[in-house]
Amino acid sequence: MTHRAKDTAATTTTTATAILESLLSDEGSADPFPLFEQARALGPVLPTDDGTLLVTGYPEAERLTRDRAFGILSGETREPTGPGVTGHLSRRIVGASLLETDPPQHTRLRSLVASFFAARRIPALEPLIAAAVDDLLDEMAERAYPSGTLDFMEAFASRLPMSVICELMGVPKEDRHRFRAPASALTRSLEIVTPPEVVRTADTAAAELVEYFSDLAARRRAEPRDDLVSALSTAAAGTESRLSEHEMLSMFVLLLVSGFETTSHLLGNALALALQHPLAADELREGRTPALGFTDEVLRLEASVQYAARVPLREGLDVGGVPAPLGTVALVFLGAANRDPRRYDRPVEFDPLRTGPQPLAFGGGAHFCLGAPLARLEASVALPALLRRFPGLRLAGEPVRRYGFMLRGYEELPVALG
């Protein structure tokens, strides 16, 4: 390598490091897309000073999410950011779940719940979702009286997915109101950089959820029902149990949290985009735009999950021509890949009628999101119904972005019903 080439590579590496630091700031988390484009201009895969790879290209990201030569960055391999972080309950719960296990353990765990989320089974849930949507729209009208304003995230976006996932799991209706705060606290511990105080709050949330599901599992073992908690409680019981008690509780916690949190942000992001693009909202309201197409364009442009992390499982691998020796961490920026001009024309425009590859919002391969068909169905039922019920819906204040980079969405989305 010539001196000029070495200098160029060093400059690129330094720039990549600065981009990553900016992405992890409050400003970068709120609007990462200019930083993604700055990285993409230097190449679809960039190494930072410590060897971390920043992946912004669609083909490279798609390969990393599918290729079994790369595995999940688990709690066991993630550098702790505070004293004893890896020994915390929140880390143990996440580390034993589908989120942070690779085959064959991941395959075994997934097989126990896959039938509940099978694509052929999801359409049968549409009447349940539609009924829940109607009830929540009625409640929105009541809650907004007399001012006409409310927080969409609290009144609808958090309640619909919580209702649906709890129905599948078998959580009693009277308990469902209690989960939003601990679910949010637990997901904050999944950020690239996790301050110790965030981990401690996540530990408290994890303990609360573990205690609740330990009690519910005991009740379902005594009186089984046709729900997920009963099925997994049975699978964890007896001398030939197919999962441990810890794995069972981890599954309950992560199914609840992931089934709620990402769909909640999908709904909030979808409404925000609909309000920014009134013509597209009118077409969706009137049925001229397919609801699933609208939903998929939201997932492309404003993915609820912005990154996934992968590590090589053997020597000799590369990502887009950049070497990836053992110990390398590849940060796969799904939100950047979904705007790759090599795959999408007019990538920054919102076009619900767009054709092209499916966005990488739900990952891929063995770790493709189990609840993807359910999330898409919930949004495609809810959004047209919401816009038809409140055709004058508009923003009623400044939205508040959710803390952190990994999950992109709103903490508060104030609206006037019109």
C-alpha positions as CSV (number, residue, x, y, z in Angstrom):
1,M,0.0,0.0,0.0
2,T,1.4,3.4,-1.0
3,H,1.8,6.2,1.6
4,R,-1.1,8.1,-0.1
5,A,-3.4,5.0,0.2
6,K,-2.4,4.5,3.8
7,D,-3.1,8.1,4.6
8,T,-6.5,7.8,2.9
9,A,-7.4,4.7,4.8
10,A,-6.3,6.3,8.1
11,T,-8.4,9.4,7.3
12,T,-11.4,7.2,6.5
13,T,-11.0,5.2,9.7
14,T,-10.8,8.4,11.8
15,T,-13.9,9.8,10.0
16,A,-15.8,6.5,10.7
17,T,-15.0,6.7,14.3
18,A,-16.2,10.3,14.5
19,I,-19.5,9.3,12.7
20,L,-20.1,6.5,15.2
21,E,-19.5,8.9,18.1
22,S,-22.0,11.4,16.6
23,L,-24.6,8.7,16.0
24,L,-24.5,7.9,19.7
25,S,-25.1,11.5,20.8
26,D,-28.6,12.8,21.5
27,E,-28.5,14.8,18.3
28,G,-27.3,11.9,16.2
29,S,-29.9,9.5,17.6
30,A,-32.7,12.0,16.9
31,D,-31.7,12.3,13.2
32,P,-29.1,9.7,12.2
33,F,-29.8,9.9,8.4
34,P,-27.3,12.7,7.5
35,L,-24.6,10.7,9.4
36,F,-25.6,7.5,7.5
37,E,-25.2,9.3,4.2
38,Q,-21.8,10.7,5.3
39,A,-20.7,7.2,6.1
40,R,-22.1,5.8,2.8
41,A,-20.2,8.4,0.8
42,L,-17.0,6.8,2.0
43,G,-18.2,3.2,1.3
44,P,-20.9,0.7,2.4
45,V,-18.6,-0.8,5.0
46,L,-16.2,1.3,7.1
47,P,-13.8,0.2,9.9
48,T,-13.4,2.5,12.9
49,D,-10.2,3.0,14.9
50,D,-11.0,0.0,17.1
51,G,-12.0,-2.3,14.2
52,T,-15.8,-2.0,14.6
53,L,-17.4,-2.1,11.1
54,L,-20.1,0.4,10.2
55,V,-22.4,-1.2,7.6
56,T,-24.7,1.1,5.7
57,G,-25.2,-0.7,2.4
58,Y,-28.2,-2.8,1.7
59,P,-26.5,-5.9,0.1
60,E,-23.9,-6.0,2.8
61,A,-26.5,-5.6,5.6
62,E,-28.7,-8.2,4.0
63,R,-25.8,-10.7,3.8
64,L,-24.9,-10.1,7.5
65,T,-28.4,-10.7,8.7
66,R,-28.7,-14.0,6.7
67,D,-25.2,-15.5,6.7
68,R,-24.8,-18.1,9.4
69,A,-21.0,-17.5,9.4
70,F,-21.9,-14.5,11.5
71,G,-23.6,-14.6,14.8
72,I,-25.3,-12.4,17.3
73,L,-23.4,-10.1,19.6
74,S,-24.6,-11.5,22.9
75,G,-24.3,-10.2,26.4
76,E,-21.4,-12.6,26.9
77,T,-19.3,-11.0,24.2
78,R,-20.5,-7.4,24.5
79,E,-18.1,-5.1,26.3
80,P,-19.6,-4.0,29.6
81,T,-20.0,-0.3,30.1
82,G,-20.1,-0.3,33.8
83,P,-19.0,-2.4,36.8
84,G,-20.7,-5.8,36.7
85,V,-23.1,-5.0,33.9
86,T,-22.9,-8.6,32.5
87,G,-24.0,-10.0,35.8
88,H,-27.2,-8.0,36.0
89,L,-30.6,-9.6,35.7
90,S,-31.6,-7.6,32.7
91,R,-28.5,-8.9,30.8
92,R,-29.1,-12.5,31.9
93,I,-32.7,-12.3,30.7
94,V,-31.9,-10.8,27.3
95,G,-28.8,-13.1,26.9
96,A,-31.0,-16.3,27.3
97,S,-33.6,-15.1,24.8
98,L,-34.2,-15.3,21.1
99,L,-32.6,-11.9,20.8
100,E,-29.1,-13.0,21.8
101,T,-28.8,-16.7,21.0
102,D,-27.6,-18.4,17.9
103,P,-28.5,-21.9,16.5
104,P,-28.8,-24.5,17.7
105,Q,-30.1,-23.0,21.0
106,H,-32.0,-20.3,19.0
107,T,-33.6,-22.9,16.8
108,R,-34.8,-24.9,19.8
109,L,-36.3,-21.9,21.5
110,R,-37.9,-20.5,18.4
111,S,-39.5,-23.9,17.6
112,L,-41.4,-23.7,20.9
113,V,-43.3,-20.5,19.9
114,A,-43.1,-20.4,16.1
115,S,-46.6,-21.9,15.6
116,F,-48.2,-19.0,17.5
117,F,-46.7,-16.5,15.0
118,A,-46.9,-18.6,11.9
119,A,-47.9,-16.6,8.8
120,R,-50.9,-18.9,8.2
121,R,-52.2,-18.2,11.7
122,I,-51.8,-14.4,11.8
123,P,-54.7,-13.5,9.5
124,A,-57.1,-15.2,11.9
125,L,-56.2,-12.5,14.4
126,E,-57.6,-9.7,12.3
127,P,-61.0,-9.6,13.9
128,L,-59.4,-9.5,17.3
129,I,-57.2,-6.6,16.2
130,A,-60.0,-4.7,14.5
131,A,-62.2,-5.0,17.7
132,A,-59.3,-3.7,19.8
133,V,-58.7,-0.8,17.4
134,D,-62.4,0.2,17.5
135,D,-62.4,0.1,21.3
136,L,-59.3,2.3,21.5
137,L,-60.6,4.8,19.0
138,D,-63.8,5.1,21.1
139,E,-61.6,5.6,24.2
140,M,-59.5,8.3,22.3
141,A,-62.6,10.3,21.6
142,E,-63.6,10.1,25.3
143,R,-60.0,10.8,26.7
144,A,-59.6,13.9,24.4
145,Y,-62.8,15.5,25.6
146,P,-63.2,18.5,26.1
147,S,-59.8,19.8,24.8
148,G,-59.7,17.5,21.8
149,T,-56.0,16.7,22.3
150,L,-54.1,13.8,23.7
151,D,-50.8,11.9,23.5
152,F,-51.2,9.3,20.7
153,M,-48.3,7.2,22.0
154,E,-50.0,6.7,25.4
155,A,-53.6,6.6,24.2
156,F,-53.2,4.3,21.2
157,A,-49.8,3.3,20.0
158,S,-48.7,1.6,23.2
159,R,-52.1,0.1,24.0
160,L,-52.9,-1.7,20.8
161,P,-49.8,-3.9,20.6
162,M,-49.8,-4.5,24.3
163,S,-53.4,-5.7,24.1
164,V,-52.6,-8.0,21.2
165,I,-49.4,-9.6,22.5
166,C,-51.0,-10.1,26.0
167,E,-54.0,-11.8,24.4
168,L,-51.7,-14.2,22.6
169,M,-49.7,-14.8,25.8
170,G,-52.7,-15.2,28.0
171,V,-52.1,-12.2,30.3
172,P,-55.3,-11.1,32.0
173,K,-56.8,-7.8,30.9
174,E,-56.7,-6.3,34.3
175,D,-52.9,-6.6,34.4
176,R,-52.0,-5.2,31.0
177,H,-51.8,-1.5,32.0
178,R,-48.7,-2.2,34.1
179,F,-46.2,-3.2,31.5
180,R,-45.4,-0.1,29.4
181,A,-42.9,1.4,31.8
182,P,-40.9,-1.8,32.6
183,A,-40.9,-2.7,28.9
184,S,-39.5,0.7,27.9
185,A,-36.9,0.5,30.7
186,L,-35.7,-2.9,29.6
187,T,-35.2,-2.0,26.0
188,R,-33.1,1.0,26.9
189,S,-30.5,-1.5,28.1
190,L,-30.0,-2.8,24.5
191,E,-28.3,0.4,23.3
192,I,-24.8,0.3,21.9
193,V,-23.6,2.3,24.9
194,T,-25.5,1.6,28.1
195,P,-24.8,3.8,31.2
196,P,-24.8,1.9,34.5
197,E,-27.8,3.8,35.8
198,V,-29.8,2.6,32.7
199,V,-28.8,-0.9,33.4
200,R,-29.8,-0.6,37.0
201,T,-33.3,0.6,36.0
202,A,-33.5,-2.2,33.5
203,D,-32.7,-4.7,36.3
204,T,-35.6,-3.4,38.4
205,A,-37.9,-3.7,35.4
206,A,-36.6,-7.2,34.6
207,A,-37.2,-8.3,38.3
208,E,-40.8,-7.0,38.2
209,L,-41.5,-8.8,34.9
210,V,-39.9,-12.1,36.1
211,E,-41.9,-12.0,39.3
212,Y,-45.1,-11.5,37.4
213,F,-44.5,-14.2,34.9
214,S,-43.3,-16.7,37.5
215,D,-46.6,-16.3,39.2
216,L,-48.6,-16.5,36.0
217,A,-46.7,-19.6,34.8
218,A,-47.6,-21.3,38.1
219,R,-51.3,-20.5,37.6
220,R,-51.2,-21.7,34.0
221,R,-49.6,-25.0,35.0
222,A,-52.4,-25.6,37.4
223,E,-55.1,-24.5,34.9
224,P,-53.7,-24.6,31.3
225,R,-55.3,-22.6,28.6
226,D,-54.8,-22.1,24.8
227,D,-52.1,-19.5,25.1
228,L,-48.4,-19.0,25.0
229,V,-47.8,-18.9,28.7
230,S,-49.6,-22.2,29.2
231,A,-47.6,-23.8,26.3
232,L,-44.2,-22.7,27.5
233,S,-45.0,-23.5,31.1
234,T,-45.8,-27.0,30.1
235,A,-42.7,-27.2,28.0
236,A,-40.6,-26.2,31.0
237,A,-42.2,-28.7,33.4
238,G,-41.5,-32.3,34.1
239,T,-38.4,-34.5,33.8
240,E,-38.2,-34.1,30.0
241,S,-38.6,-30.4,29.9
242,R,-37.6,-28.7,26.6
243,L,-36.4,-25.5,28.2
244,S,-35.2,-24.3,31.6
245,E,-37.1,-22.2,33.9
246,H,-34.8,-19.3,33.2
247,E,-35.2,-19.7,29.5
248,M,-39.0,-19.8,29.9
249,L,-39.0,-16.6,31.9
250,S,-36.6,-14.9,29.4
251,M,-39.0,-15.9,26.6
252,F,-42.0,-14.4,28.4
253,V,-40.2,-11.2,29.1
254,L,-38.8,-10.7,25.6
255,L,-42.0,-11.8,23.8
256,L,-43.9,-9.2,25.8
257,V,-41.3,-6.4,25.4
258,S,-40.5,-7.0,21.7
259,G,-44.1,-7.6,20.8
260,F,-45.1,-4.3,22.3
261,E,-42.2,-1.9,21.9
262,T,-41.4,-2.1,18.2
263,T,-45.0,-2.2,17.1
264,S,-45.8,0.8,19.3
265,H,-43.0,2.8,17.5
266,L,-44.2,1.6,14.1
267,L,-47.6,3.0,14.8
268,G,-46.2,6.3,16.1
269,N,-43.8,6.6,13.1
270,A,-46.6,5.8,10.7
271,L,-48.9,8.5,12.1
272,A,-46.1,11.1,12.0
273,L,-45.4,10.3,8.4
274,A,-49.1,10.3,7.5
275,L,-49.4,13.8,9.0
276,Q,-46.4,15.0,7.1
277,H,-47.8,13.6,3.8
278,P,-51.5,14.5,3.8
279,L,-52.1,13.3,0.2
280,A,-50.7,9.8,1.0
281,A,-52.9,9.8,4.2
282,D,-56.0,10.7,2.1
283,E,-55.2,7.8,-0.3
284,L,-54.8,5.4,2.6
285,R,-58.0,6.6,4.2
286,E,-60.0,6.2,1.0
287,G,-58.5,2.8,0.2
288,R,-56.6,3.9,-2.9
289,T,-53.3,2.9,-1.3
290,P,-52.8,-0.7,0.1
291,A,-52.4,-0.5,3.9
292,L,-49.6,-3.1,3.8
293,G,-47.7,-1.1,1.2
294,F,-48.1,2.0,3.3
295,T,-46.8,0.1,6.4
296,D,-43.8,-1.3,4.5
297,E,-42.8,2.2,3.3
298,V,-43.0,3.4,6.9
299,L,-40.8,0.5,7.9
300,R,-38.3,1.3,5.2
301,L,-38.1,5.1,5.8
302,E,-38.4,5.0,9.6
303,A,-37.5,1.5,10.8
304,S,-38.4,0.9,14.5
305,V,-35.2,-1.0,14.9
306,Q,-32.2,1.0,13.6
307,Y,-29.3,-1.5,14.0
308,A,-28.3,-5.1,14.6
309,A,-24.9,-6.3,15.7
310,R,-23.1,-9.3,14.2
311,V,-19.8,-11.0,14.9
312,P,-17.8,-13.5,12.7
313,L,-17.9,-17.1,13.9
314,R,-14.8,-18.2,12.0
315,E,-11.6,-16.9,10.6
316,G,-11.2,-15.6,7.1
317,L,-14.4,-13.6,6.7
318,D,-14.9,-10.2,5.2
319,V,-17.9,-7.8,4.9
320,G,-18.1,-6.1,1.5
321,G,-14.3,-6.7,1.0
322,V,-13.4,-5.3,4.4
323,P,-11.6,-8.0,6.5
324,A,-13.6,-9.2,9.6
325,P,-11.3,-11.2,11.8
326,L,-12.6,-13.0,14.9
327,G,-13.5,-10.4,17.5
328,T,-14.8,-7.9,15.0
329,V,-18.2,-6.3,15.7
330,A,-20.2,-5.3,12.7
331,L,-22.9,-2.7,13.4
332,V,-25.5,-3.3,10.7
333,F,-27.4,0.0,10.3
334,L,-30.8,-1.2,9.0
335,G,-32.1,2.3,8.8
336,A,-29.3,3.2,6.4
337,A,-29.5,0.1,4.3
338,N,-33.2,0.8,3.8
339,R,-32.2,4.1,2.1
340,D,-29.4,2.7,-0.1
341,P,-29.7,4.3,-3.6
342,R,-28.3,1.1,-5.1
343,R,-31.5,-0.6,-4.1
344,Y,-34.2,2.1,-4.0
345,D,-34.9,5.0,-6.4
346,R,-35.6,8.3,-4.7
347,P,-34.6,6.6,-1.3
348,V,-35.4,9.6,0.9
349,E,-39.0,10.1,-0.5
350,F,-42.0,8.6,1.1
351,D,-43.8,6.5,-1.5
352,P,-46.3,4.0,-0.3
353,L,-46.7,2.6,-3.9
354,R,-43.0,1.9,-4.2
355,T,-41.8,-1.4,-5.6
356,G,-38.5,-2.9,-4.7
357,P,-36.9,-5.2,-2.1
358,Q,-38.5,-5.6,1.3
359,P,-36.9,-3.3,3.8
360,L,-34.6,-4.8,6.4
361,A,-36.6,-3.5,9.3
362,F,-37.2,-7.0,10.7
363,G,-33.7,-8.4,10.1
364,G,-33.3,-11.6,8.2
365,G,-32.2,-15.2,8.2
366,A,-32.5,-17.2,11.4
367,H,-33.1,-14.0,13.4
368,F,-35.9,-12.6,11.1
369,C,-38.4,-11.1,13.6
370,L,-40.9,-13.7,14.7
371,G,-43.6,-11.1,15.1
372,A,-43.1,-9.4,11.8
373,P,-46.4,-10.6,10.2
374,L,-48.3,-9.6,13.3
375,A,-46.8,-6.1,13.5
376,R,-47.6,-5.5,9.8
377,L,-51.2,-6.7,10.3
378,E,-51.7,-4.5,13.4
379,A,-50.5,-1.4,11.6
380,S,-52.4,-2.2,8.4
381,V,-55.7,-2.6,10.3
382,A,-55.1,0.4,12.7
383,L,-53.9,3.1,10.4
384,P,-56.8,3.3,7.9
385,A,-59.3,3.0,10.7
386,L,-57.6,5.8,12.7
387,L,-57.6,8.2,9.7
388,R,-61.2,7.4,8.8
389,R,-62.4,7.9,12.4
390,F,-60.5,11.2,12.8
391,P,-60.1,12.8,9.3
392,G,-59.1,16.1,10.9
393,L,-56.3,14.6,13.0
394,R,-53.2,16.9,13.3
395,L,-50.2,17.6,15.5
396,A,-51.0,19.5,18.7
397,G,-47.5,20.2,19.9
398,E,-43.8,19.2,19.4
399,P,-43.3,15.4,19.3
400,V,-40.7,14.1,21.8
401,R,-38.3,11.5,20.5
402,R,-37.6,8.3,22.4
403,Y,-34.3,8.1,24.2
404,G,-31.5,6.2,22.4
405,F,-30.5,5.1,19.0
406,M,-31.5,1.4,18.7
407,L,-35.3,1.9,18.7
408,R,-36.5,4.8,16.6
409,G,-39.8,6.3,17.7
410,Y,-41.6,8.8,19.9
411,E,-42.0,9.0,23.6
412,E,-44.8,11.5,23.1
413,L,-46.8,12.4,20.0
414,P,-49.4,15.1,20.9
415,V,-52.3,15.2,18.5
416,A,-55.7,17.0,18.1
417,L,-58.5,14.8,16.9
418,G,-60.1,17.6,14.8
